[in-house]
Amino acid sequence: MRLSAKWFLWFTGIGVYVMFLGGIFYYNLFKWTFDEKLKQESIDMVRLYAPTIIEGLARNQSAITMAELDIVSRFSKDDRVASLLYLNKYGEVRWFKDPSMMTKSFDDFTRQVSLPTDAIEQAWLAKTPIVRAVANMPLYDIAIPLALRGDVLGVLDLQISREGVVKVINKAMHKYAVGAVGVLLLLGIPLYFFLHHFVINPMLNLRDAIESISFKNLDLKFPARNDEIGELAGVITIFLSKVKAEIANSMVKAKRRGAAEEHWWESILKAVVSTNHRAIVVDEDNSVLYTNFPVTGVVTTDGKFHLLDVIDSQQQDVLRLVSVALDNPNQVKEADTMFRSELCHVKAVHLDEDGETKRTLILFEPKRVGARI
């Protein structure tokens, strides 16, 4: 997988992970904020009109006044109020949306209408507003005691719908998602161009420069850079210079070794081979290393002659003898042939030791005139 694809996957994965965690955090933050605001607004709404309601309760517990009726009617028409129950201090229903429930006791009311929570009882005992979440429903049950000088004169129970809050939260989360994606893009696009311009392109240029290195000079053609990629190019350049020096050193050693071996063969052949005999020494590639007679032909790239340039390719018996010698190392193989228009007795031996040096010695011994091949 390419580096840009890995970066994209990592950036996208981290971005989605951060957005998910942020979404959980902001969802709970929005929920807490808007829910608390809804609860407090509902309680404040009742507290705003509490003096008028308490005045009506203090004046007459059995019948609701017109002022109270106007207030509770206003509350019941609020979109946030799903249900409203108004009780006096005796637990009698002072107002409910079903007129048939009016003046009934709390026990009779609860037999016909199921209350979702115990908020009314808790508010009556605690003398402070009690809020309970209704299970499995988007509602809050808010019971607010109406007290005068510490004496509870009645309770106003509101079931507040959370549908408006849910809509607000969903709208806020939608804005959060759009904003998070926008921030991700605003961060990702500059970072991608930075990665592509300062990392990927220089690496591709370095790759092309390495691929275009010539084995003749081993030079890395890459512009200087003052960053990590420039340091990498510098290390590669140093490595190539060391390789170049090592190759040059190896070539010098090989040349010296070849000269020494040529001198060694010259000394050996002068000592053991007659002056009228012709000797040829070839390596494992059949390149001529030494002859005790002048030769002409096409020189290979390493400055040597090939055996076929010294021996006529039509002399199949000589080539066959050399092949037999190669298959039987350290054994002398003999045959008769014509070499340079002269009848000769040929000896060939392939010197093969455990090391890397493998040489084949071919010796041509002229025969007297009239001898049979």
C-alpha positions as CSV (number, residue, x, y, z in Angstrom):
1,M,0.0,0.0,0.0
2,R,1.3,3.4,-0.9
3,L,2.2,6.0,1.7
4,S,-0.5,8.4,0.6
5,A,-3.1,5.7,0.9
6,K,-1.9,4.8,4.4
7,W,-1.9,8.4,5.4
8,F,-5.5,8.8,4.1
9,L,-6.7,5.7,6.0
10,W,-5.0,6.8,9.2
11,F,-6.2,10.4,9.0
12,T,-9.7,9.3,8.2
13,G,-9.8,6.7,10.9
14,I,-8.4,9.1,13.5
15,G,-10.8,11.8,12.3
16,V,-13.8,9.5,12.6
17,Y,-12.7,8.3,16.0
18,V,-12.2,11.9,17.3
19,M,-15.6,12.9,15.8
20,F,-17.3,9.9,17.5
21,L,-15.8,10.8,20.9
22,G,-16.6,14.4,20.4
23,G,-20.1,13.5,19.3
24,I,-20.7,11.6,22.5
25,F,-19.3,14.4,24.6
26,Y,-21.3,17.1,22.8
27,Y,-24.5,15.0,22.8
28,N,-24.4,14.6,26.5
29,L,-23.4,18.2,27.0
30,F,-26.3,19.4,24.8
31,K,-28.7,17.0,26.5
32,W,-27.7,18.2,30.0
33,T,-27.8,21.9,29.0
34,F,-31.1,21.9,27.1
35,D,-32.8,19.5,29.6
36,E,-31.7,21.6,32.5
37,K,-32.9,24.7,30.7
38,L,-36.3,23.1,30.1
39,K,-36.6,22.1,33.7
40,Q,-35.6,25.5,35.0
41,E,-37.9,27.3,32.6
42,S,-40.8,25.2,33.6
43,I,-40.2,25.8,37.3
44,D,-39.6,29.5,36.7
45,M,-42.8,29.7,34.7
46,V,-44.8,28.4,37.7
47,R,-42.9,30.5,40.2
48,L,-43.7,33.6,38.2
49,Y,-47.4,33.1,38.7
50,A,-47.1,31.4,42.1
51,P,-48.2,34.4,44.2
52,T,-51.5,34.6,42.3
53,I,-52.1,30.8,42.6
54,I,-51.2,30.8,46.4
55,E,-53.5,33.8,46.9
56,G,-56.4,31.8,45.4
57,L,-55.5,28.7,47.5
58,A,-55.4,30.8,50.7
59,R,-58.7,32.4,49.9
60,N,-60.7,29.3,49.1
61,Q,-59.5,25.7,49.0
62,S,-62.6,24.2,47.6
63,A,-63.1,26.3,44.4
64,I,-60.6,27.6,41.9
65,T,-60.7,31.4,41.2
66,M,-60.8,32.9,37.8
67,A,-57.3,34.2,38.1
68,E,-56.0,30.6,38.9
69,L,-58.1,29.2,36.0
70,D,-56.6,31.7,33.6
71,I,-53.1,30.8,34.7
72,V,-53.5,27.0,34.5
73,S,-55.3,27.3,31.2
74,R,-52.3,29.3,29.9
75,F,-50.0,26.6,31.2
76,S,-52.0,23.8,29.6
77,K,-51.9,25.5,26.2
78,D,-48.1,25.6,26.3
79,D,-46.7,23.2,23.7
80,R,-44.2,21.9,26.2
81,V,-46.9,20.9,28.7
82,A,-48.3,17.5,27.9
83,S,-50.4,17.2,31.0
84,L,-51.3,19.4,34.1
85,L,-52.6,18.5,37.5
86,Y,-53.5,21.0,40.1
87,L,-54.2,19.8,43.7
88,N,-55.1,21.7,46.9
89,K,-53.7,21.0,50.3
90,Y,-56.3,18.3,51.0
91,G,-55.2,16.4,47.9
92,E,-58.4,17.3,46.0
93,V,-58.1,17.9,42.2
94,R,-58.4,21.6,41.7
95,W,-58.0,21.5,38.0
96,F,-57.4,18.8,35.3
97,K,-58.1,18.7,31.6
98,D,-60.9,16.2,32.2
99,P,-63.6,18.2,34.1
100,S,-65.1,15.0,35.5
101,M,-62.0,14.6,37.7
102,M,-62.5,18.0,39.4
103,T,-62.9,17.9,43.2
104,K,-62.0,14.2,43.4
105,S,-59.6,13.1,46.0
106,F,-56.0,12.2,45.1
107,D,-56.7,8.5,45.8
108,D,-59.7,8.4,43.6
109,F,-57.8,10.3,40.9
110,T,-54.9,7.8,40.9
111,R,-57.3,4.9,40.6
112,Q,-58.5,6.2,37.2
113,V,-55.4,8.1,36.0
114,S,-52.0,6.5,36.5
115,L,-49.3,8.9,37.5
116,P,-45.9,8.1,35.9
117,T,-43.8,9.0,39.0
118,D,-43.9,9.8,42.7
119,A,-42.9,13.4,42.1
120,I,-46.1,14.8,43.7
121,E,-45.6,12.9,47.0
122,Q,-41.9,13.8,47.1
123,A,-42.5,17.4,46.4
124,W,-45.2,17.5,49.1
125,L,-42.9,16.1,51.7
126,A,-39.8,18.0,50.6
127,K,-41.6,21.3,50.1
128,T,-39.4,21.9,47.1
129,P,-39.8,21.2,43.3
130,I,-39.1,17.6,42.3
131,V,-38.3,16.5,38.8
132,R,-38.5,12.9,37.6
133,A,-37.8,11.5,34.2
134,V,-40.7,9.4,32.9
135,A,-39.5,5.9,31.9
136,N,-39.6,5.1,28.2
137,M,-41.2,8.4,27.4
138,P,-39.8,11.8,26.3
139,L,-41.3,13.5,29.4
140,Y,-40.3,15.1,32.7
141,D,-42.7,14.9,35.6
142,I,-42.2,18.2,37.5
143,A,-44.1,18.6,40.8
144,I,-44.0,22.1,42.3
145,P,-45.3,22.7,45.9
146,L,-47.2,26.0,46.5
147,A,-46.3,27.0,50.0
148,L,-47.1,30.0,52.2
149,R,-44.9,30.5,55.3
150,G,-43.8,26.9,55.2
151,D,-47.3,25.5,54.9
152,V,-48.0,23.6,51.6
153,L,-51.3,24.9,50.2
154,G,-51.2,22.9,47.0
155,V,-49.2,21.2,44.3
156,L,-49.0,21.9,40.6
157,D,-47.8,18.9,38.6
158,L,-46.6,19.4,35.1
159,Q,-45.6,16.7,32.6
160,I,-43.2,18.5,30.3
161,S,-42.5,17.1,26.9
162,R,-38.9,16.8,25.7
163,E,-39.8,16.6,22.0
164,G,-38.7,20.2,21.5
165,V,-35.5,19.6,23.4
166,V,-34.8,16.5,21.2
167,K,-35.3,18.5,18.1
168,V,-33.0,21.2,19.3
169,I,-30.4,18.5,20.3
170,N,-30.7,16.8,16.9
171,K,-30.3,20.1,15.1
172,A,-27.3,21.0,17.3
173,M,-25.7,17.5,16.6
174,H,-26.3,18.0,12.9
175,K,-24.5,21.3,13.0
176,Y,-21.7,19.6,15.0
177,A,-21.4,16.8,12.4
178,V,-21.2,19.4,9.5
179,G,-18.7,21.5,11.5
180,A,-16.6,18.4,12.4
181,V,-16.5,17.3,8.8
182,G,-15.6,20.8,7.7
183,V,-12.8,21.0,10.3
184,L,-11.5,17.6,9.2
185,L,-11.4,18.7,5.6
186,L,-9.8,22.0,6.5
187,L,-7.1,20.1,8.3
188,G,-6.8,17.2,5.9
189,I,-6.4,19.2,2.7
190,P,-3.4,21.3,3.8
191,L,-1.8,18.3,5.5
192,Y,-2.3,16.2,2.4
193,F,-0.7,18.9,0.2
194,F,2.1,19.1,2.7
195,L,2.6,15.4,2.7
196,H,2.5,15.2,-1.1
197,H,4.7,18.2,-1.7
198,F,7.3,17.7,1.0
199,V,7.4,14.0,1.4
200,I,5.9,11.9,-1.4
201,N,7.2,13.9,-4.4
202,P,10.8,14.1,-3.0
203,M,10.7,10.4,-2.3
204,L,9.5,9.7,-5.8
205,N,12.3,11.9,-7.2
206,L,14.8,10.1,-5.0
207,R,13.5,6.8,-6.3
208,D,13.9,7.9,-9.9
209,A,17.4,9.2,-9.2
210,I,18.4,5.9,-7.7
211,E,16.9,4.0,-10.7
212,S,18.9,6.2,-13.1
213,I,22.2,5.6,-11.4
214,S,24.8,4.5,-14.0
215,F,27.1,1.6,-13.0
216,K,29.9,3.5,-14.8
217,N,30.2,6.4,-12.4
218,L,27.7,5.5,-9.6
219,D,26.6,9.2,-9.3
220,L,23.3,10.1,-7.6
221,K,21.7,13.1,-9.4
222,F,19.5,14.5,-6.7
223,P,19.2,18.1,-5.6
224,A,20.4,19.1,-2.2
225,R,17.7,19.4,0.5
226,N,17.9,20.5,4.1
227,D,15.5,17.8,5.5
228,E,15.4,14.1,6.3
229,I,15.1,13.1,2.7
230,G,18.1,15.2,1.8
231,E,20.0,13.4,4.7
232,L,18.9,10.1,3.2
233,A,20.1,11.2,-0.2
234,G,23.4,12.2,1.3
235,V,23.8,8.8,3.0
236,I,23.1,7.1,-0.3
237,T,25.7,9.3,-2.0
238,I,28.2,8.4,0.7
239,F,27.3,4.7,0.3
240,L,27.7,4.9,-3.5
241,S,31.1,6.6,-3.1
242,K,32.2,3.8,-0.9
243,V,31.0,1.2,-3.4
244,K,32.8,3.1,-6.1
245,A,36.0,3.1,-4.1
246,E,35.6,-0.6,-3.3
247,I,35.0,-1.4,-7.0
248,A,38.0,0.6,-8.0
249,N,40.1,-1.1,-5.3
250,S,38.8,-4.5,-6.4
251,M,39.7,-3.7,-10.0
252,V,43.2,-2.6,-9.1
253,K,43.6,-5.8,-7.0
254,A,42.2,-7.9,-9.9
255,K,44.6,-6.2,-12.3
256,R,47.5,-6.7,-10.0
257,R,46.5,-10.3,-9.4
258,G,46.1,-10.9,-13.2
259,A,49.6,-9.4,-13.8
260,A,51.1,-11.5,-11.1
261,E,49.4,-14.6,-12.4
262,E,50.5,-13.8,-15.9
263,H,54.1,-13.4,-14.7
264,W,53.8,-16.6,-12.7
265,W,52.6,-18.6,-15.8
266,E,55.3,-17.0,-17.9
267,S,58.0,-18.1,-15.4
268,I,56.5,-21.6,-15.1
269,L,56.1,-22.2,-18.8
270,K,59.6,-20.8,-19.6
271,A,60.9,-23.4,-17.1
272,V,59.0,-26.4,-18.2
273,V,57.9,-25.8,-21.9
274,S,60.3,-25.9,-24.8
275,T,60.7,-22.8,-26.9
276,N,59.3,-24.5,-30.0
277,H,56.1,-25.6,-28.1
278,R,53.1,-23.3,-27.9
279,A,51.1,-23.0,-24.7
280,I,47.8,-21.3,-23.9
281,V,46.3,-20.7,-20.5
282,V,42.6,-19.9,-20.2
283,D,40.2,-19.2,-17.3
284,E,36.8,-20.7,-16.6
285,D,35.3,-18.5,-19.3
286,N,37.9,-19.6,-21.8
287,S,39.4,-16.2,-21.9
288,V,43.1,-16.3,-22.7
289,L,45.3,-15.4,-19.7
290,Y,48.7,-16.1,-21.2
291,T,50.4,-17.4,-24.3
292,N,54.1,-18.0,-25.0
293,F,53.5,-16.9,-28.6
294,P,52.0,-13.7,-30.2
295,V,48.3,-13.8,-30.9
296,T,45.9,-11.6,-32.8
297,G,42.2,-11.3,-32.8
298,V,39.2,-9.4,-31.3
299,V,39.8,-8.1,-27.8
300,T,36.9,-8.4,-25.4
301,T,35.7,-5.6,-23.0
302,D,38.2,-6.8,-20.3
303,G,41.1,-6.6,-22.7
304,K,41.5,-10.3,-23.3
305,F,41.2,-12.7,-26.2
306,H,38.8,-15.6,-26.3
307,L,40.1,-19.1,-27.0
308,L,38.0,-19.2,-30.2
309,D,40.0,-16.2,-31.4
310,V,43.2,-18.0,-31.0
311,I,42.1,-21.5,-32.2
312,D,40.3,-21.8,-35.4
313,S,36.7,-22.7,-34.8
314,Q,37.0,-25.5,-37.4
315,Q,39.4,-27.4,-35.2
316,Q,36.7,-29.3,-33.5
317,D,39.2,-31.9,-32.1
318,V,41.0,-29.2,-30.0
319,L,37.7,-27.8,-28.7
320,R,36.5,-31.3,-28.0
321,L,39.7,-32.0,-26.1
322,V,39.3,-28.9,-24.0
323,S,35.7,-29.9,-23.2
324,V,36.8,-33.4,-22.1
325,A,39.5,-31.8,-19.9
326,L,36.9,-29.6,-18.3
327,D,34.8,-32.7,-17.5
328,N,37.8,-34.4,-16.0
329,P,39.7,-31.9,-13.9
330,N,43.4,-32.4,-13.0
331,Q,43.7,-35.1,-15.7
332,V,45.9,-34.7,-18.8
333,K,44.0,-35.3,-22.0
334,E,45.9,-35.7,-25.3
335,A,45.1,-35.6,-29.1
336,D,46.7,-34.8,-32.4
337,T,45.7,-31.9,-34.6
338,M,46.8,-29.2,-37.0
339,F,47.6,-25.8,-35.4
340,R,48.7,-22.9,-37.5
341,S,49.3,-25.2,-40.4
342,E,51.6,-27.4,-38.3
343,L,51.0,-31.0,-37.1
344,C,50.9,-30.9,-33.3
345,H,50.3,-33.2,-30.4
346,V,48.0,-31.4,-28.0
347,K,47.8,-31.9,-24.3
348,A,45.1,-30.2,-22.2
349,V,44.6,-30.3,-18.4
350,H,42.0,-28.4,-16.4
351,L,43.3,-27.3,-13.0
352,D,40.4,-27.2,-10.6
353,E,41.0,-26.8,-6.9
354,D,38.6,-26.1,-4.0
355,G,39.1,-22.4,-4.5
356,E,37.6,-20.1,-7.1
357,T,40.6,-20.2,-9.4
358,K,40.1,-22.5,-12.3
359,R,42.6,-22.7,-15.2
360,T,43.0,-24.8,-18.3
361,L,46.5,-25.3,-19.8
362,I,46.7,-26.3,-23.5
363,L,50.1,-27.3,-24.9
364,F,50.9,-27.8,-28.6
365,E,54.0,-30.0,-29.3
366,P,55.0,-29.9,-32.9
367,K,55.6,-33.3,-34.5
368,R,58.2,-34.2,-37.1
369,V,57.3,-33.8,-40.8
370,G,55.5,-36.9,-42.2
371,A,54.2,-38.1,-38.9
372,R,50.6,-39.5,-39.0
373,I,47.9,-37.9,-37.0
